[in-house]
Amino acid sequence: MAFEKHVFGRIEYLERPAAQGAVLVLLHGIGSNAATFEPLLARLPGSWRVIAWNAPGYSGSAPLDVEWPLASDYAKALRQLLDHLGLDRVFLAGHSLGCLIGAAFAAAHRERVGRLLLSSPALGHGVPRGCQLSAAAQARIDDLDAYGPDGFARRRAPRLVYAPQANTAIVDQVRDGMARVQSPGYGQAARMLAAGRLLDDAARLQVPTDVIVGAEDVVTPPEYARRAHAAIKPAWRGSLTLVPAAGHALYQQAPAAFVAALEAPAETVDGHFERKRR
């Protein structure tokens, strides 16, 4: 079954309904959108209700009302959507920038998150709101302004895929999703990334949390994932999965490993635990 498109207020979201089973909420990254998760549906248990939102400012979702939002602003919009859907408890999975949103939400509303998966986690740049943007965040905004969505996507998409010349179909998927970014939503997300402090929220988590990353990710490299994993308190720290031959576009390049991480129960352990998928 494919996604169905819905709109609640200022937020557009996609949903695969199901009468029973877990409720999985997927949070996309800065250069992506909800539709990029659709190929995963055939791999996910049919009993799961699956919801993927378009973050504020993406696709049919209206941008936020603040020029420089924080992760907590996006988490507030997510809470409003879950309230509308009557979802008291969900399994939350964020990718890249979506990890900042997911961790902010779970840290503030632990009773509403049964599990959290941080995939290819962006740590944020820790710039105080209103100060000069980090160079990386400013470059994102400048590139979109200079090249437009199509040119922006052509320049950036190959970097998200491991061995892009050998995986052109995956690069095309990533590029197609990235070419849909728009202003002012992308600029808001870039500013949120600049201000983001994932490690702070990770330390506040009180929900079982797993981390997964591509071994060849050059955007949010494995060291970022290790730092995020280590920041989680031992009582809530689940597995750290390193996926061989996968880059930043993890759920597109290694969908089986991504779904396996979703299906596996969180393993809370004392100390560092790393699992490699072959």
C-alpha positions in Angstrom: 0.0 0.0 0.0 1.3 3.4 -0.9 1.3 6.6 1.1 -1.9 8.7 1.3 -1.4 12.5 1.4 -3.1 14.5 4.1 -3.0 18.1 5.4 -3.5 19.2 9.0 -3.4 23.0 9.4 0.0 24.1 8.1 1.5 20.6 8.0 1.3 18.1 5.1 2.0 14.5 5.9 1.9 11.1 4.2 0.4 8.1 5.9 0.0 4.3 5.3 -2.8 3.4 7.6 -3.1 0.2 9.6 -5.6 -0.9 12.2 -3.1 -2.5 14.6 0.6 -2.6 15.4 3.2 0.0 16.0 2.9 3.6 14.8 6.1 4.7 13.1 6.8 8.4 12.5 9.5 9.3 10.1 11.4 12.6 10.1 13.3 13.5 6.9 16.6 15.4 6.6 17.4 18.9 5.4 17.6 18.0 1.7 14.7 15.6 1.5 11.0 15.2 2.0 8.4 12.7 3.2 8.0 11.0 -0.2 11.5 9.7 -0.1 10.5 7.2 2.5 7.8 5.6 0.3 10.1 2.8 -1.1 10.5 1.5 2.5 6.8 0.7 2.8 7.1 -2.7 1.0 9.8 -3.7 3.5 8.1 -2.6 6.7 5.6 -4.9 8.5 2.1 -4.5 7.1 0.7 -4.1 10.6 2.6 -0.9 11.2 0.9 2.5 10.7 3.5 4.6 9.0 3.5 8.4 9.0 6.1 10.7 7.3 5.7 14.4 7.7 6.9 17.2 5.4 8.7 19.4 7.9 7.6 23.0 8.1 8.7 24.7 4.9 9.0 21.5 2.9 6.7 20.4 0.0 3.1 21.3 1.0 3.9 22.3 4.6 4.0 26.0 5.4 7.2 27.5 6.8 7.5 28.4 10.5 6.7 32.0 11.6 10.2 32.6 12.9 13.2 33.3 10.6 15.7 31.4 12.8 13.9 28.5 14.4 15.3 26.0 16.9 14.8 22.2 17.0 12.2 22.8 19.7 10.1 24.9 17.3 9.9 22.0 14.9 9.2 19.6 17.8 6.3 21.8 18.8 4.9 21.5 15.2 5.3 17.7 15.5 3.5 17.6 18.8 0.6 19.5 17.3 0.4 16.9 14.4 0.5 14.0 16.8 -2.1 15.6 18.9 -4.3 16.0 15.9 -3.8 12.3 15.0 -4.6 11.2 18.5 -1.2 9.5 18.9 -0.2 9.2 22.5 2.9 7.0 21.9 4.9 6.4 18.8 8.1 5.0 17.5 10.1 8.0 16.2 12.8 7.7 13.6 14.8 10.7 12.4 17.3 11.0 9.6 20.1 13.6 9.7 18.4 16.9 10.5 15.3 14.9 11.5 17.5 13.5 14.4 17.7 17.0 15.9 13.9 17.3 15.7 13.3 13.7 17.0 15.7 14.1 19.9 14.2 17.5 20.9 10.7 16.0 20.8 11.7 12.9 22.8 13.6 14.9 25.4 10.6 17.1 26.0 7.9 14.4 25.7 9.4 11.1 26.8 6.0 9.7 27.6 5.0 9.9 24.0 8.0 8.1 22.5 8.3 4.3 22.9 11.5 4.2 20.9 13.8 6.6 19.1 16.1 5.8 16.2 18.7 8.4 15.2 19.9 7.7 11.6 22.9 9.4 10.2 22.6 12.0 13.0 23.4 15.6 12.4 24.9 17.0 15.6 24.2 20.7 14.8 26.8 23.5 14.9 26.0 25.0 18.3 25.7 28.6 17.0 23.6 30.8 19.3 20.5 32.1 17.5 21.0 35.5 16.1 24.8 35.2 15.8 26.7 34.8 12.6 25.8 31.5 10.9 28.3 28.7 10.7 30.1 28.6 7.4 28.5 25.3 6.5 25.0 26.5 7.1 25.6 29.7 5.2 27.0 27.8 2.2 23.8 25.7 2.0 21.7 28.9 1.8 24.0 30.6 -0.7 24.2 27.5 -2.9 20.4 27.2 -3.1 20.2 30.9 -4.0 23.0 30.7 -6.6 22.0 27.5 -8.4 18.3 27.1 -7.8 16.8 23.8 -6.5 17.8 21.7 -9.6 21.4 22.9 -9.8 21.7 22.7 -6.0 20.6 19.1 -6.1 22.9 18.1 -8.9 25.9 19.6 -7.1 25.1 18.1 -3.7 23.3 14.7 -4.2 26.4 12.6 -5.3 28.1 13.4 -1.9 25.3 11.7 -0.1 25.8 8.3 -1.8 28.7 5.9 -1.3 30.4 5.2 -4.7 28.1 7.5 -6.6 29.4 6.5 -10.0 28.5 2.9 -9.3 25.1 3.8 -7.8 23.6 6.3 -10.2 20.0 5.2 -9.7 20.4 6.0 -5.9 22.0 9.3 -6.8 19.0 10.1 -9.0 16.6 9.3 -6.2 18.5 11.6 -3.8 18.7 14.3 -6.4 15.0 14.2 -7.2 14.1 14.6 -3.6 16.7 17.4 -3.0 15.4 19.3 -6.1 12.2 19.9 -4.2 13.6 22.1 -1.5 12.4 25.6 -1.4 12.8 28.9 0.3 12.2 30.0 3.0 11.8 26.6 4.4 15.3 25.4 3.5 16.9 28.5 5.0 15.0 28.0 8.2 16.2 24.5 8.4 19.8 25.5 7.7 19.6 28.0 10.6 18.1 25.4 12.9 21.0 23.1 11.9 23.5 25.9 12.8 21.9 26.3 16.2 21.4 22.6 16.8 22.9 20.8 19.8 22.0 17.2 19.4 24.4 16.0 22.1 22.7 18.2 24.7 19.3 16.6 23.9 20.8 13.1 23.6 22.0 13.5 27.2 18.4 14.4 28.3 16.8 11.4 26.6 14.8 8.9 28.7 13.5 6.7 26.0 15.3 3.6 24.5 17.4 5.0 21.7 19.3 3.3 18.9 21.8 4.9 16.4 22.6 3.9 12.9 25.0 5.3 10.3 26.6 4.4 7.0 30.2 3.4 7.4 31.1 5.6 4.4 29.0 8.7 5.4 31.0 11.8 4.7 28.2 14.3 5.6 27.5 13.0 9.1 30.4 10.6 9.6 30.4 7.6 11.9 32.3 9.7 14.5 29.1 11.9 14.9 27.0 8.8 15.5 29.5 7.5 18.1 29.4 10.8 19.9 25.6 10.9 19.9 25.4 7.3 21.1 27.9 8.0 23.9 25.9 11.0 25.0 22.8 8.9 25.7 22.6 7.8 29.4 23.5 4.0 29.7 20.0 3.2 30.9 18.6 4.3 27.6 21.5 3.7 25.2 20.6 1.0 22.7 22.7 -0.3 19.8 25.0 1.6 17.4 24.8 0.1 14.0 27.5 0.7 11.4 26.3 -0.1 7.9 29.1 -1.1 5.4 29.1 0.4 1.9 26.5 3.0 2.7 26.7 6.8 2.7 24.6 9.5 4.2 21.5 8.6 2.2 21.2 5.6 4.4 17.6 4.5 3.9 17.9 4.9 0.2 21.3 3.1 -0.2 20.8 0.5 2.4 17.0 0.1 3.0 17.3 -3.5 4.3 19.7 -2.4 7.1 17.6 0.6 7.9 14.4 -1.4 8.2 16.2 -4.1 10.3 17.2 -1.3 12.7 13.6 -0.2 12.9 12.4 -3.7 13.5 15.0 -4.7 16.1 14.1 -3.9 19.7 16.3 -1.3 21.4 19.1 -2.9 23.4 19.9 -1.0 26.5 23.4 -1.7 27.7 26.0 -0.4 30.0 28.8 1.1 28.0 29.4 1.3 24.2 27.8 -1.3 22.0 28.4 -1.4 18.2 26.8 -3.8 15.7 27.9 -4.1 12.1 25.5 -5.3 9.5 26.8 -7.4 6.7 
